[in-house]
């Protein structure tokens, strides 16, 4: 039972980590685009 819980915890942490990094990438690209647009405006 303990090993099962440990495996589940590891899977959950890996899933949350991959999800968070996936969410960060679009935001980062949007920020880069905004910075480029602002620089182009100036």
N, CA, C and O atoms as CSV, one atom per row, in Angstrom:
chain,resi,resn,atom,element,x,y,z
A,1,UNK,N,N,0.834,-1.203,0.000
A,1,UNK,CA,C,0.000,0.000,0.000
A,1,UNK,C,C,0.877,1.267,0.000
A,1,UNK,O,O,0.623,2.205,-0.755
A,2,UNK,N,N,1.891,1.280,0.839
A,2,UNK,CA,C,2.726,2.481,0.919
A,2,UNK,C,C,3.411,2.765,-0.417
A,2,UNK,O,O,3.468,3.910,-0.865
A,3,UNK,N,N,3.932,1.705,-1.049
A,3,UNK,CA,C,4.610,1.900,-2.324
A,3,UNK,C,C,3.626,2.432,-3.369
A,3,UNK,O,O,3.998,3.253,-4.207
A,4,UNK,N,N,2.382,1.969,-3.324
A,4,UNK,CA,C,1.375,2.480,-4.265
A,4,UNK,C,C,1.181,3.979,-4.069
A,4,UNK,O,O,1.156,4.746,-5.032
A,5,UNK,N,N,1.045,4.383,-2.812
A,5,UNK,CA,C,0.841,5.806,-2.551
A,5,UNK,C,C,2.046,6.623,-3.016
A,5,UNK,O,O,1.902,7.717,-3.561
A,6,UNK,N,N,3.231,6.069,-2.789
A,6,UNK,CA,C,4.431,6.784,-3.202
A,6,UNK,C,C,4.450,6.955,-4.724
A,6,UNK,O,O,4.767,8.031,-5.231
A,7,UNK,N,N,4.109,5.891,-5.440
A,7,UNK,CA,C,4.092,5.984,-6.901
A,7,UNK,C,C,3.058,7.009,-7.348
A,7,UNK,O,O,3.313,7.793,-8.263
A,8,UNK,N,N,1.896,7.005,-6.710
A,8,UNK,CA,C,0.863,7.976,-7.074
A,8,UNK,C,C,1.344,9.399,-6.813
A,8,UNK,O,O,1.111,10.299,-7.620
A,9,UNK,N,N,2.006,9.593,-5.697
A,9,UNK,CA,C,2.505,10.928,-5.372
A,9,UNK,C,C,3.509,11.394,-6.430
A,9,UNK,O,O,3.477,12.545,-6.865
A,10,UNK,N,N,4.392,10.491,-6.835
A,10,UNK,CA,C,5.388,10.851,-7.848
A,10,UNK,C,C,4.696,11.179,-9.168
A,10,UNK,O,O,5.050,12.155,-9.828
A,11,UNK,N,N,3.719,10.373,-9.553
A,11,UNK,CA,C,2.987,10.637,-10.794
A,11,UNK,C,C,2.281,11.986,-10.719
A,11,UNK,O,O,2.302,12.757,-11.677
A,12,UNK,N,N,1.661,12.265,-9.584
A,12,UNK,CA,C,0.951,13.536,-9.440
A,12,UNK,C,C,1.913,14.711,-9.521
A,12,UNK,O,O,1.615,15.708,-10.178
A,13,UNK,N,N,3.047,14.610,-8.873
A,13,UNK,CA,C,4.004,15.710,-8.891
A,13,UNK,C,C,4.547,15.899,-10.311
A,13,UNK,O,O,4.719,17.033,-10.758
A,14,UNK,N,N,4.817,14.810,-11.016
A,14,UNK,CA,C,5.303,14.925,-12.389
A,14,UNK,C,C,4.249,15.566,-13.280
A,14,UNK,O,O,4.569,16.406,-14.120
A,15,UNK,N,N,2.993,15.170,-13.097
A,15,UNK,CA,C,1.919,15.730,-13.914
A,15,UNK,C,C,1.767,17.219,-13.643
A,15,UNK,O,O,1.656,18.013,-14.577
A,16,UNK,N,N,1.762,17.598,-12.384
A,16,UNK,CA,C,1.593,19.012,-12.045
A,16,UNK,C,C,2.781,19.818,-12.565
A,16,UNK,O,O,2.608,20.951,-13.017
A,17,UNK,N,N,3.977,19.250,-12.507
A,17,UNK,CA,C,5.155,19.961,-12.985
A,17,UNK,C,C,5.072,20.169,-14.494
A,17,UNK,O,O,5.352,21.263,-14.984
A,18,UNK,N,N,4.695,19.141,-15.227
A,18,UNK,CA,C,4.598,19.268,-16.673
A,18,UNK,C,C,3.483,20.234,-17.036
A,18,UNK,O,O,3.619,20.998,-17.992
A,19,UNK,N,N,2.388,20.215,-16.294
A,19,UNK,CA,C,1.295,21.144,-16.575
A,19,UNK,C,C,1.734,22.581,-16.329
A,19,UNK,O,O,1.456,23.461,-17.144
A,20,UNK,N,N,2.415,22.826,-15.217
A,20,UNK,CA,C,2.824,24.187,-14.889
A,20,UNK,C,C,3.808,24.705,-15.943
A,20,UNK,O,O,3.698,25.856,-16.366
A,21,UNK,N,N,4.761,23.884,-16.372
A,21,UNK,CA,C,5.716,24.325,-17.380
A,21,UNK,C,C,5.012,24.557,-18.711
A,21,UNK,O,O,5.390,25.457,-19.461
A,22,UNK,N,N,3.994,23.757,-19.011
A,22,UNK,CA,C,3.232,23.957,-20.244
A,22,UNK,C,C,2.470,25.269,-20.182
A,22,UNK,O,O,2.343,25.956,-21.195
A,23,UNK,N,N,1.966,25.623,-19.020
A,23,UNK,CA,C,1.239,26.883,-18.883
A,23,UNK,C,C,2.195,28.072,-18.920
A,23,UNK,O,O,1.826,29.149,-19.389
A,24,UNK,N,N,3.406,27.887,-18.435
A,24,UNK,CA,C,4.361,28.993,-18.386
A,24,UNK,C,C,4.825,29.359,-19.793
A,24,UNK,O,O,5.018,30.538,-20.089
A,25,UNK,N,N,5.004,28.372,-20.658
A,25,UNK,CA,C,5.543,28.642,-21.992
A,25,UNK,C,C,4.668,29.606,-22.789
A,25,UNK,O,O,5.200,30.583,-23.316
A,26,UNK,N,N,3.350,29.389,-22.910
A,26,UNK,CA,C,2.517,30.348,-23.650
A,26,UNK,C,C,2.586,31.745,-23.040
A,26,UNK,O,O,2.652,32.733,-23.770
A,27,UNK,N,N,2.572,31.837,-21.722
A,27,UNK,CA,C,2.648,33.147,-21.074
A,27,UNK,C,C,3.977,33.817,-21.399
A,27,UNK,O,O,4.029,35.018,-21.663
A,28,UNK,N,N,5.040,33.039,-21.377
A,28,UNK,CA,C,6.363,33.591,-21.671
A,28,UNK,C,C,6.418,34.089,-23.115
A,28,UNK,O,O,6.969,35.158,-23.379
A,29,UNK,N,N,5.853,33.324,-24.050
A,29,UNK,CA,C,5.866,33.740,-25.452
A,29,UNK,C,C,5.013,34.989,-25.634
A,29,UNK,O,O,5.370,35.877,-26.408
A,30,UNK,N,N,3.884,35.064,-24.921
A,30,UNK,CA,C,3.053,36.268,-24.995
A,30,UNK,C,C,3.820,37.474,-24.466
A,30,UNK,O,O,3.757,38.558,-25.046
A,31,UNK,N,N,4.539,37.285,-23.375
A,31,UNK,CA,C,5.333,38.377,-22.812
A,31,UNK,C,C,6.407,38.810,-23.805
A,31,UNK,O,O,6.666,40.004,-23.955
A,32,UNK,N,N,7.024,37.862,-24.473
A,32,UNK,CA,C,8.056,38.192,-25.454
A,32,UNK,C,C,7.441,38.975,-26.610
A,32,UNK,O,O,8.031,39.942,-27.091
A,33,UNK,N,N,6.260,38.561,-27.054
A,33,UNK,CA,C,5.593,39.270,-28.147
A,33,UNK,C,C,5.244,40.692,-27.721
A,33,UNK,O,O,5.431,41.633,-28.492
A,34,UNK,N,N,4.737,40.855,-26.494
A,34,UNK,CA,C,4.393,42.190,-26.010
A,34,UNK,C,C,5.633,43.070,-25.936
A,34,UNK,O,O,5.589,44.246,-26.295
A,35,UNK,N,N,6.731,42.501,-25.472
A,35,UNK,CA,C,7.974,43.268,-25.379
A,35,UNK,C,C,8.435,43.676,-26.772
A,35,UNK,O,O,8.879,44.806,-26.974
A,36,UNK,N,N,8.330,42.764,-27.731
A,36,UNK,CA,C,8.741,43.078,-29.098
A,36,UNK,C,C,7.846,44.161,-29.682
A,36,UNK,O,O,8.329,45.079,-30.345
A,37,UNK,N,N,6.539,44.057,-29.439
A,37,UNK,CA,C,5.603,45.049,-29.966
A,37,UNK,C,C,5.902,46.412,-29.353
A,37,UNK,O,O,5.887,47.427,-30.049
A,38,UNK,N,N,6.171,46.432,-28.054
A,38,UNK,CA,C,6.474,47.701,-27.389
A,38,UNK,C,C,7.762,48.292,-27.948
A,38,UNK,O,O,7.845,49.497,-28.186
A,39,UNK,N,N,8.755,47.455,-28.155
A,39,UNK,CA,C,10.023,47.940,-28.695
A,39,UNK,C,C,9.825,48.472,-30.108
A,39,UNK,O,O,10.409,49.490,-30.480
A,40,UNK,N,N,9.000,47.784,-30.897
A,40,UNK,CA,C,8.738,48.239,-32.262
A,40,UNK,C,C,8.005,49.572,-32.245
A,40,UNK,O,O,8.256,50.429,-33.092
A,41,UNK,N,N,7.098,49.753,-31.286
A,41,UNK,CA,C,6.353,51.017,-31.198
A,41,UNK,C,C,7.300,52.171,-30.901
A,41,UNK,O,O,7.189,53.247,-31.488
A,42,UNK,N,N,8.229,51.934,-29.985
A,42,UNK,CA,C,9.186,52.987,-29.679
A,42,UNK,C,C,10.127,53.198,-30.862
A,42,UNK,O,O,11.013,54.050,-30.801
